[in-house]
Structure formats: structure tokens, C-alpha cells
Amino acid sequence: MTVTVGATIREAMEILQTLEIRHLPIVGASNELVGMLSDRDLRSASRELLDKRVTEIMSADLLSVGPTAEAAEVIDLMVESKIGAVPVVDEVNGDLLGIISYIDVLRQMRRTLAD
């Protein structure tokens, strides 16, 4: 799930709450990743900001990985940078391919431990 730069903070908040997710990538017109919005960003948003664009509060200085990144690399990036999700982007054109959250990592680790 993504929203475009034209989305309002209110719209993003509704998506996060409805889907019960914590991170929402923000994309431009060509699906290029331009920012990330987290539930933490929204907690700090005042009511006056709800009808403003997501670009007002999104994190634009992003760390990301390519689709061939190793799991250990993603985990190291999350731990060292103290972030809960890492966008996966096409290394050529910057298109968003998905995100890996700490929940995804934990689910995979649980499967591995079960095997």
C-alpha cells in the first residue's frame, strides 16, 4: 500500500488505521519513492495538519535496499539506523517495489526457527 504526494495526512492516517500497518511509503507520479510516513510521524501531527499533504511530515531522507539485498544487510540497516521498515527500490529507476518491516523479519525468523 502506498499514497501519492498529493494525499492528505488524514487519508494516510485512515489507511494506516484501517490496514493496521505502521509504515506507509509515499510515491511520486511515476511510482518513485519520495518518502515514508510512520505511525510515529502521525502521532506527532496536530489536528491542524490533518488536511495538509503528507509531504509536510513524511521522512524524505530515506535508507533503502535493492531487491537482491541479503536479509542480514536489511537487519543490520534497521538496527544501526533504529528504523522499523526499509523500502525496497529498483536500483535503476528508483521505483518502489515494497517494504520490509521488522514484523516481516520476525515472521521469517519464526518460520526459520520452526523448521
Secondary structure as UniProt FT lines:
FT   STRAND          3..4
FT   TURN            5..6
FT   HELIX           9..19
FT   STRAND          23..27
FT   TURN            29..30
FT   STRAND          32..38
FT   HELIX           39..43
FT   HELIX           47..49
FT   TURN            50..51
FT   HELIX           54..56
FT   TURN            67..68
FT   HELIX           71..81
FT   STRAND          85..89
FT   TURN            91..93
FT   STRAND          95..101
FT   HELIX           102..114
//
